[in-house]
Amino acid sequence: MADYEPVLLANIHKEGSHRLAVYEAGGGYRTLRRVLQERSPAGVIEVIRASNLRGRGGAGFPTGLKWSFLPADHPGPFYMCVNADESEPGTFCNRVQMELDPHQVIEGIILSCYATRANTAYIYLRYEYPLALERLETALAECRDKGYLGKNILGHDFSLDIHVHRGAGAYICGEETGLIESLEGKRAWPRIKPPFPAVEGLFRKPTVVNNVETLTCVLHILDRGADWFKSIGTPSDPKNPRDPGSYGPKLYGISGHVERPGLVELPLGVPCRELIEEHAGGLRQGRRAKAVVPGGLSTGVMTESELDIPLDFSGPLRVGCLGLGTAGVIVLDETYSMIDFLHNSCRFFAHESCGQCTPCREGTHWAVAMLQRIKAGRGRLKDLDLLLEIADNIGIIPGTTICGLADGAAWPIKTTLRKFREEFVDHIKQTNPGGYTAQSPPPAMALVHK
């Protein structure tokens, strides 16, 4: 893929790339002018549907289809919520876009609001991104001064303003209805669906929630066309009528035990091994990979033998992972303990669970408790089966919770224990030789907190 020309990251190495003058000099807001002149909102949605753009925030839902759910006869107002919370561990692509090329993000938002008839947009920004906040606020002020925002944008019957709202550092706000609740000033408890946000979202009005990277893809689809977008990535599987394909460019964040961690843009479907070896310089100190998280912590782990799978929306599913997620790839080398990995993972999700659903609240807590006991040398082989029982019975997929946080907590447990079980068995036998076969419950909570 050496001949691939980046589009999402094309501007980031220019001096002053975050300023309006630099963006306009490279053709910025040209697409906005043309679309307002030539296309209706419905026409824009048709282009996006034809491109088969799928959301880059984790779920991979078709964007044009999501937009088409907005009620045609609703008097409004309509809202656009831009999910810039990006609190999935291992993910940082939106941060780079907002800090180094905020006008690309804003142009994508404006075009998407035009398509969805939204006159107000909120960028829900992760609190830990102060530079992104500064750059976005400056860019929005430049747009208002230039007429790209406000009343009758560029002389057309379309008005829009965009506001930045800083989140308070809660992972649950990455879920679209939790984000909406937070924007309304309430506790960020995800809502029971239906109704879906497209029908009843922010302030009980029709609302679209899209990820930052998704909306910047909208800009380039409208600039270059749906056929261009579909010429990149992985075509749909003709044997699977439910597979819409994995088209377009994708931002891959690479972190962990590699020589060159960072962000790269490549077509969807790059093999994970190629991403690590060619674009991240391989593993540090010449070591071998032990496990790789393909798309953010919630997607689970792959083994070294599984690294040739393509990183598209269906590839990680073939090896038991939850999906592509945000394409935040975390590489773990052969020296790293999978017991530590799973303990850290479970601690994160237990801390971030909102507590609304009993299976998630209790399941994530007890997973941490058992792993703490295993690390403290009090583990039983039975604990491994209990952990898998928890993981198999929490989440949307078994139908026990309102949102997908529990699924994100479950997949690291499922994949780590099923692919690296012997490492856990060996640790338990070595650290608890007299009690690893015990079946009765261990002595109470004192052991949990050691």
C-alpha positions in Angstrom: 0.0 0.0 0.0 3.0 2.3 -0.5 1.1 4.2 -3.3 -1.8 5.1 -1.1 -2.3 8.9 -0.9 -3.7 10.1 2.5 -6.7 12.4 2.5 -7.7 12.5 6.2 -4.2 13.3 7.3 -3.1 15.2 4.1 -2.8 18.6 5.8 -1.3 17.8 9.2 2.3 18.3 8.3 1.8 21.8 6.8 3.0 24.7 9.0 -0.1 26.4 10.6 -2.3 23.5 9.5 -4.9 24.5 12.1 -5.5 28.0 10.6 -8.2 28.9 8.2 -5.9 30.6 5.7 -3.8 27.4 5.3 -6.9 25.3 5.0 -8.4 27.5 2.3 -5.1 27.6 0.4 -5.3 23.8 0.0 -8.9 23.9 -1.2 -10.7 24.1 2.1 -14.4 24.9 2.1 -14.5 24.5 -1.7 -16.7 21.4 -1.3 -19.1 23.2 1.0 -19.6 26.0 -1.6 -20.2 23.5 -4.4 -22.6 21.3 -2.4 -24.7 24.2 -1.2 -25.0 25.3 -4.8 -25.6 22.0 -6.5 -27.2 19.5 -4.1 -30.2 19.2 -1.9 -30.0 17.7 1.6 -31.7 14.5 0.3 -29.2 14.4 -2.6 -26.3 14.5 -0.1 -27.8 11.6 1.8 -28.1 9.6 -1.4 -24.4 10.1 -2.2 -23.4 9.0 1.3 -25.7 5.9 1.1 -24.2 5.1 -2.3 -20.7 5.2 -0.8 -21.5 2.6 1.9 -19.7 4.7 4.5 -19.8 3.0 7.8 -19.3 4.8 11.1 -15.8 5.0 12.4 -16.7 5.3 16.1 -16.8 1.5 16.8 -20.1 0.0 15.7 -19.6 0.4 11.9 -23.3 1.2 11.2 -24.0 2.6 7.7 -24.0 6.4 8.0 -26.4 7.2 5.1 -28.9 4.6 6.5 -28.7 6.2 10.0 -29.4 9.7 8.4 -32.4 8.3 6.5 -34.1 7.4 9.8 -34.7 11.1 10.5 -38.5 11.7 10.2 -39.2 13.5 6.9 -42.3 15.3 8.2 -40.9 16.5 11.6 -41.1 20.3 12.0 -37.7 20.3 13.8 -35.4 21.4 15.2 -32.9 18.7 14.3 -29.6 18.3 16.1 -26.2 17.0 15.2 -24.0 15.6 18.1 -20.4 15.0 17.2 -18.8 12.3 19.3 -15.3 13.6 20.1 -15.1 11.9 23.5 -12.6 9.3 22.3 -12.1 7.6 25.6 -11.6 4.0 24.3 -8.2 2.9 25.5 -5.7 2.8 22.7 -7.5 5.4 20.5 -6.2 8.9 19.6 -7.1 9.5 15.9 -9.8 12.1 16.6 -7.4 14.1 18.8 -4.9 14.4 16.0 -7.6 15.5 13.5 -9.0 18.2 15.9 -5.6 19.5 17.0 -3.9 19.6 13.6 -6.7 20.0 11.1 -9.8 21.3 12.8 -11.2 23.0 9.7 -11.4 19.7 8.0 -13.5 18.4 10.9 -15.7 21.5 10.9 -16.3 21.4 7.1 -17.4 17.8 7.5 -19.8 18.7 10.3 -21.3 21.6 8.3 -21.9 19.4 5.3 -23.4 16.7 7.5 -25.7 19.2 9.2 -26.9 20.4 5.8 -27.8 16.9 4.8 -29.6 16.2 8.0 -31.3 19.6 8.3 -29.6 20.3 11.6 -29.2 24.0 12.5 -27.3 23.3 15.7 -24.4 21.0 16.3 -22.6 20.1 19.5 -19.1 18.7 19.5 -18.9 16.6 22.7 -15.2 16.8 23.4 -13.1 14.7 25.8 -12.1 16.9 28.7 -8.5 15.7 28.6 -8.0 17.4 25.2 -7.2 21.0 26.0 -5.3 21.7 22.8 -8.1 20.3 20.7 -10.5 22.6 22.6 -8.3 25.7 21.9 -7.9 24.8 18.2 -11.6 24.1 17.7 -12.7 27.3 19.4 -10.3 29.3 17.3 -11.4 27.6 14.1 -15.1 28.1 14.8 -14.5 31.8 15.4 -12.7 32.0 12.1 -15.6 30.3 10.4 -18.1 32.7 11.9 -16.1 35.7 10.7 -15.8 34.3 7.2 -19.5 33.3 6.8 -19.1 29.6 7.0 -21.2 29.5 10.1 -24.2 31.6 11.2 -27.3 32.8 9.4 -27.7 32.0 5.7 -24.3 30.4 5.2 -22.6 31.7 2.0 -25.9 33.3 0.9 -27.9 30.1 1.0 -31.1 29.2 3.0 -29.1 27.2 5.5 -28.1 28.4 9.0 -25.9 26.6 11.5 -23.9 27.2 14.6 -21.6 24.7 16.3 -20.8 24.6 20.0 -18.1 22.7 21.9 -19.2 20.9 25.0 -16.5 19.4 27.2 -17.2 16.1 28.8 -16.2 15.2 32.3 -14.0 12.2 31.6 -16.6 9.4 31.6 -16.2 6.5 29.2 -19.9 5.9 29.2 -20.4 9.2 27.4 -19.0 7.6 24.2 -22.4 5.7 24.0 -24.6 8.0 22.0 -27.6 8.2 24.4 -25.2 8.6 27.4 -23.6 11.5 25.5 -27.1 13.0 24.9 -28.0 12.7 28.5 -24.8 14.4 29.5 -25.3 17.2 27.0 -28.7 17.8 28.6 -27.0 18.3 32.0 -28.0 15.0 33.5 -26.2 11.9 34.7 -24.9 10.1 31.7 -27.0 7.0 31.9 -27.7 5.4 28.5 -31.3 5.4 27.5 -33.5 2.4 26.7 -34.1 2.2 23.0 -36.5 2.6 21.2 -37.0 5.5 20.7 -33.7 5.9 18.9 -32.0 9.3 18.7 -33.1 9.8 15.1 -36.6 10.0 16.3 -36.2 11.3 19.9 -32.7 12.4 20.8 -31.3 15.6 22.2 -34.0 17.7 24.0 -36.4 15.0 22.7 -35.9 16.1 19.1 -34.6 14.2 16.1 -30.8 13.8 16.5 -27.9 12.3 14.6 -24.8 11.2 16.6 -21.6 10.7 14.5 -18.0 10.2 15.2 -15.3 12.9 14.1 -13.6 10.6 11.6 -16.9 9.6 10.1 -17.8 13.2 9.4 -14.5 14.0 7.8 -15.1 11.0 5.5 -18.4 12.7 4.5 -16.4 15.7 3.3 -14.1 13.6 1.0 -17.0 11.6 -0.4 -18.8 14.7 -1.4 -15.5 16.1 -2.9 -14.3 13.0 -4.8 -17.5 11.0 -5.2 -18.9 7.7 -3.9 -17.1 5.7 -6.6 -13.8 7.0 -5.4 -14.6 6.0 -1.8 -15.7 2.5 -2.9 -12.5 2.0 -4.8 -10.6 1.9 -1.5 -10.9 -0.8 1.1 -12.5 -4.2 1.2 -15.5 -5.0 -1.1 -18.6 -6.7 0.3 -18.8 -10.4 0.6 -21.0 -11.7 -2.3 -21.8 -14.8 -0.1 -23.1 -12.7 2.7 -25.9 -10.4 1.7 -25.7 -8.7 5.1 -22.1 -7.5 4.6 -22.1 -4.0 3.3 -18.3 -4.0 2.8 -15.5 -2.0 4.4 -14.9 0.9 2.2 -12.7 4.0 2.3 -9.7 5.2 4.2 -9.2 4.5 7.9 -7.0 6.0 10.7 -5.1 3.4 12.6 -3.6 4.2 16.0 -0.7 2.0 17.0 0.6 1.9 20.5 2.2 -0.5 22.9 5.4 -2.4 22.5 6.4 -1.2 19.0 9.3 0.9 17.8 7.2 3.7 16.3 3.9 4.2 17.9 1.7 6.7 16.2 -1.2 7.3 13.8 -1.3 6.2 10.1 -3.9 6.4 7.4 -4.4 3.4 5.2 -7.3 1.7 3.2 -9.6 -0.4 5.3 -8.4 -4.0 5.3 -4.7 -3.6 5.9 -3.3 -6.9 7.5 -2.6 -6.4 11.1 0.9 -7.8 10.7 1.7 -5.4 7.9 0.5 -2.5 10.0 2.8 -3.5 12.9 5.9 -4.4 10.9 5.9 -1.9 8.1 4.2 1.1 9.6 5.2 0.8 13.3 8.7 -0.5 12.8 8.0 -3.9 14.3 8.2 -4.8 18.0 10.7 -3.1 20.3 14.1 -4.8 20.9 13.4 -7.4 18.2 10.9 -9.2 20.4 7.9 -11.3 19.2 4.3 -10.3 19.6 2.3 -12.2 22.2 -1.1 -10.5 21.8 -2.6 -7.6 19.9 -5.7 -5.6 20.6 -7.1 -4.9 17.1 -9.4 -1.9 17.7 -9.4 -0.5 21.2 -9.5 -2.4 24.5 -13.1 -3.5 24.2 -12.5 -5.6 21.1 -10.5 -8.3 22.9 -7.2 -9.8 21.8 -5.6 -11.7 19.0 -2.7 -14.1 19.2 0.5 -13.8 17.2 -0.8 -16.5 14.8 -3.9 -14.4 14.0 -2.1 -11.3 12.9 -2.6 -11.8 9.2 -6.3 -11.1 9.4 -7.4 -7.8 7.6 -8.3 -4.9 9.9 -11.7 -4.1 8.4 -15.1 -4.4 9.9 -15.4 -8.2 9.5 -11.7 -9.3 9.9 -11.4 -9.3 13.7 -14.8 -11.1 14.0 -13.2 -14.2 12.3 -10.8 -14.6 15.2 -13.4 -14.1 18.0 -12.9 -10.4 18.6 -15.8 -8.0 19.0 -15.0 -6.1 15.8 -12.8 -3.5 14.4 -13.9 -0.9 17.0 -11.9 2.3 16.6 -8.9 0.6 15.0 -6.7 1.5 18.0 -4.2 -1.3 17.8 -2.3 -2.1 21.0 0.7 -4.5 20.7 1.8 -6.6 23.6 5.2 -8.4 23.4 6.2 -11.8 24.7 7.4 -10.5 28.1 4.0 -9.1 29.1 1.7 -10.9 31.5 -1.8 -11.6 30.2 -2.9 -11.8 33.8 -1.8 -8.2 34.2 -3.5 -7.2 30.9 -6.8 -8.8 31.9 -6.7 -7.3 35.4 -6.0 -3.8 34.1 -8.8 -4.2 31.5 -11.4 -5.4 34.1 -10.4 -2.6 36.5 -11.0 0.0 33.7 -14.5 -1.3 32.8 -15.6 -1.7 36.4 -14.6 1.8 37.1 -16.4 3.2 34.0 -19.6 1.2 34.4 -22.4 3.7 35.1 -24.1 1.1 37.4 -27.5 1.3 35.8 -27.7 -2.3 34.7 -27.2 -5.0 37.4 -25.3 -7.5 35.2 -22.8 -4.9 34.2 -22.4 -3.3 37.6 -22.0 -6.6 39.5 -20.3 -8.6 36.7 -17.5 -6.1 36.2 -17.0 -5.7 40.0 -16.7 -9.5 40.6 -14.4 -10.0 37.6 -12.0 -7.5 39.2 -12.3 -9.2 42.6 -11.5 -12.7 41.2 -8.5 -11.3 39.2 -7.2 -9.5 42.3 -7.4 -12.8 44.1 -5.6 -14.7 41.4 -2.8 -12.1 41.3 -2.6 -12.3 45.1 -1.9 -16.1 45.0 -5.4 -17.2 46.1 -6.7 -18.2 42.7 -8.7 -21.4 41.9 -9.1 -23.1 38.5 -12.8 -22.7 39.0 -12.3 -18.9 38.9 -11.5 -19.1 35.2 -14.8 -20.8 34.5 -16.6 -18.2 36.6 -15.0 -15.4 34.8 -16.1 -16.8 31.5 -19.6 -17.3 32.8 -19.7 -13.6 33.8 -18.4 -12.6 30.3 -20.9 -14.8 28.5 -23.9 -13.4 30.4 -23.4 -9.6 30.4 -24.0 -7.2 27.5 -26.3 -6.3 24.7 -25.4 -9.4 22.7 -26.9 -11.8 25.4 -29.6 -9.1 25.9 -28.9 -8.3 29.6 -27.9 -4.6 29.5 -29.0 -1.3 27.9 -25.7 -0.3 26.3 -22.6 -2.0 25.0 -20.1 -1.2 27.8 -20.7 -4.7 29.3 -19.9 -6.3 25.9 -16.7 -4.2 25.9 -15.8 -5.5 29.3 -16.7 -9.1 28.4 -14.6 -9.5 25.2 -11.2 -9.0 26.8 -12.2 -11.7 29.3 -13.6 -14.1 26.7 -10.6 -13.8 24.3 -7.8 -13.7 26.9 -9.0 -16.7 28.8 -9.8 -18.8 25.8 -6.6 -18.0 23.9 -4.2 -17.8 26.9 -5.8 -20.1 29.4 -2.6 -22.1 30.0 -0.8 -19.0 31.3 -3.6 -18.5 33.9 -3.6 -22.2 34.8 0.1 -22.2 35.3 0.1 -19.0 37.4 -2.8 -20.4 39.7 -1.1 -23.7 40.2 2.3 -22.1 41.0 1.0 -19.4 43.4 -1.7 -21.5 45.1 -0.4 -25.1 45.0 -2.5 -26.2 48.0 -5.8 -24.6 47.0 -6.1 -24.3 43.2 -8.5 -27.2 43.0 -10.9 -25.8 45.7 -14.5 -25.6 44.8 -16.0 -23.8 47.8 -16.1 -20.0 47.9 -12.9 -18.4 49.3 -12.9 -16.6 52.6 -14.7 -13.3 52.3 -13.7 -9.8 51.2 -10.3 -9.5 53.0 -8.7 -11.4 50.1 -10.3 -9.3 47.5 -8.6 -6.1 48.6 -5.1 -7.4 49.3 
